[in-house]
Amino acid sequence: MKLKFANFKMNMTASGLRSYLSAILPEIKEYEKQVAFFTPCVNLFVFRDFEGEFGIGAQNFYFEEKGAFTGEVSLSMLKELNVSLALVGHSERRQIFGESNELIGKKLSAALKAGIEPVLCIGESLEERQAGVAFEVIKSQLRLALGNVDKLKSLIIAYEPIWAIGSGNPASPEDAEKMHGFIKETVKSILESSELSVKVLYGGSVNLENAGEFLKMPNVDGLLVGGASLDPAKFAKIVKADC
Ligand code: PEP
């Protein structure tokens, strides 16, 4: 079965997350290993009261270990809250918070060093797709993020075309398949490793109706779901869409 990751973005209070987990966990018991929940850092403590094999994900962190970085959260703080995964390079962080490719590279390396598995998010804008440069943009984002990374055994990438995120206008499963194949080849060539296991998730307006179609694609190793993950009943169905 393929991975199903939920990105709650800036939604749900701690009590909301508690109700959400109480509702969804009994529904996805057999599939927990493939599921991860990416919640705002302030709510991560809630997971202490829920047992299971699902992944606990952070949406953000800073690459420095500690110090005068007011408002930021370190990887060691996340580790104490049992976080095993973290988003890096989400387009909302690139666009709204001005995260540069340089910062994204530093965050990726810091997460790997700390033993938290980064989920590197990449994607082209609508203008870039229409100009026919989507593949070049993706290659350049990968090069800039992975430039300082040493040998790796595995890596998770989320391909999220910016124009598809939250727009109700997903990529076609065929376009995602093509791009995922390209991403896998490019990552292996940048890191000079043919043995590296690269999983590529698709994200961008995934919903109950289209999840199954994406999951049929051989190079789509899973989904990163934003809006449609906020309803536990809906997300439980997406989790089971390829079962
Ligand atoms: C996301 O935020 O990673 C995402 C894919 O959002 P949505 O599913 O709402 O498009």
Residues whose N, C-alpha, C, O or C-beta is under 5 A from the ligand:
A	BS01	PEP	N7 A164 I165 G166 S167 G203 G204 S205 V206 L224 V225 G226 G227 A228
